[in-house]
Amino acid sequence: MAFTKITQEDLADKGVVGLPDTPNLSTQAMQEKFDEIALDVIVPKFNNLVDELDDVDVESKISSDDITNIRINNDLAIEVSRDGGETYIGTASSGHRIVDGSGTIYPNRSRLQFSNNVTIRDDENTNATVVNVQQGEKGDKGDAATITIGDVESGEEAAVENIGSRTDAIFNITLPKGDAGEAASIQVGTVTSGQTASVINSGTSSHAIFNFTLPKGDQGDPGTGLVLLGQYDTYEELIAAHPTGIRGNAYFVGDEETGVVYLWNPDESAWANVGPLRGAKGDTGATPSLSIGTVTSGNTPNVTIGGTADYPTLNFVLKQGDKGDQGNAGTIAVGNVTSGQTASVTNVGTTTAAVFDFVLPKGDKGDQGNPMTVNGKSGVNVTLVKTDIETKLSQTLAIGATSLTFTHDNINDNSLISIFSNPYGLVPINITQSGTTVTLTFDPQEVAYTVVVVVGN
């Protein structure tokens, strides 16, 4: 359209504006001055506007008694208003914007064509076109996928990359090296006697202090010890008083500082000096080999001793302590991977920086796999059309109703949900999906609508 406005330039030198108070014009000239703006500016502009409106046939643009406004919304759909622009609703001819799973927007055509597994009928009761989708037969169960660990290496950030396929995944793992952890410590606390052997950790799980309670042993058989029969200041006094004796007789000779014990030796018929009044130093005893037996949890801490005297074992019952601070993560790396007859894993690193060498036997050759089956189609190569991956569901939103619930086995967390409605492009204000159920929420409507949900499988 070429509609134009009246500008100040159009009004320049027109009419009586700018004339002196006494224009010195004749009556006819003065009348022409008064009519100049109307005849030379307003009339030509108005006639031009009428011609332009006739050219665009404006009377046929809105042929409705109750539609007051028309606009195009952000989705390029036509919307109309019946209340002077307060509220708008979509027109039935505009339809929905068609968007695939990757976000590609397709042009909205005037004709919508369905595949062969769709039946369409006209419902005279609801004045709606009803679309029914025929569900295909359930396909055979597919082969199980496989997961294999590929390379495991250290790096700055943790990462897992699948270098295989979706059905035969091979994960390459990158593990960041953690800070060195603090070494644990174990020390012996108190050692007391008691009726029942026990060990109690009075420290922490990382800095243990073991308090031992050890039971007293059974009394031994009486020994054949010596009997001190008296005391003499010198050996000569002992000989003078007791020139002979019997086995087990003994006398203390001397004082407390230098005194010794003389024991009668029947083999030599003489008193033998056996040294001071204390036992001779015995031989070094064998060091027992102490090991940890069973370690179990319980409400009351306890330690029992098992095994033998030379190889005792400590069996612990430990009460679970408070949760400690998070320790620094260790590292795991894959070292050499070789083939062999017997599978094995050897840590050639340390407990905090493990390096695993793998020996892997070669497996038997597997049987030939079956052709893959996808959505009921089988073969080495499977071609899917739109109907193979879509499920269409429809319900009627009654007058005044605000929600519809669709339930189907093909609905899941990865489904692409598309909404179609009739006749005014009704759009839900909220869509929620949980398991195999999708719930649509609408504003209350004055007429009934048929809502179609398309589930991308």
Sequence and secondary structure as in RCSB ss.txt:
>XXXX:A:sequence
MAFTKITQEDLADKGVVGLPDTPNLSTQAMQEKFDEIALDVIVPKFNNLVDELDDVDVESKISSDDITNIRINND
LAIEVSRDGGETYIGTASSGHRIVDGSGTIYPNRSRLQFSNNVTIRDDENTNATVVNVQQGEKGDKGDAATITIG
DVESGEEAAVENIGSRTDAIFNITLPKGDAGEAASIQVGTVTSGQTASVINSGTSSHAIFNFTLPKGDQGDPGTG
LVLLGQYDTYEELIAAHPTGIRGNAYFVGDEETGVVYLWNPDESAWANVGPLRGAKGDTGATPSLSIGTVTSGNT
PNVTIGGTADYPTLNFVLKQGDKGDQGNAGTIAVGNVTSGQTASVTNVGTTTAAVFDFVLPKGDKGDQGNPMTVN
GKSGVNVTLVKTDIETKLSQTLAIGATSLTFTHDNINDNSLISIFSNPYGLVPINITQSGTTVTLTFDPQEVAYT
VVVVVGN
>XXXX:A:secstr
       HHHHTT SSTT  SS    HHHHHHHHHHHIIIIIHHHHHHHHHHHHHTTGGGT   SS  EEEE TT
S EEEESSTTS  EE TTT   EE TT  EE   S     TTEEEEEETTTTEEEEEE            EEEEE
EEEEESS EEEE S SSEEEEEEEEE        EEEEEEEEEESS EEEE S SSEEEEEEEEE          
 EEEEEESSHHHHHHH S   TTEEEEES TTT EEEEEETTTTEEEE  SSS            EEEEEEE SS
 EEEEEE SSSEEEEEEE            EEEEEEEEE SS EEEE S SSEEEEEEEE           EEET
TEEESS    GGGGEEEEEEEE TT  EEEEE TT  TT EEEEEEESS    SEEEEETTEEEEE    SS EE
EEEEEE 
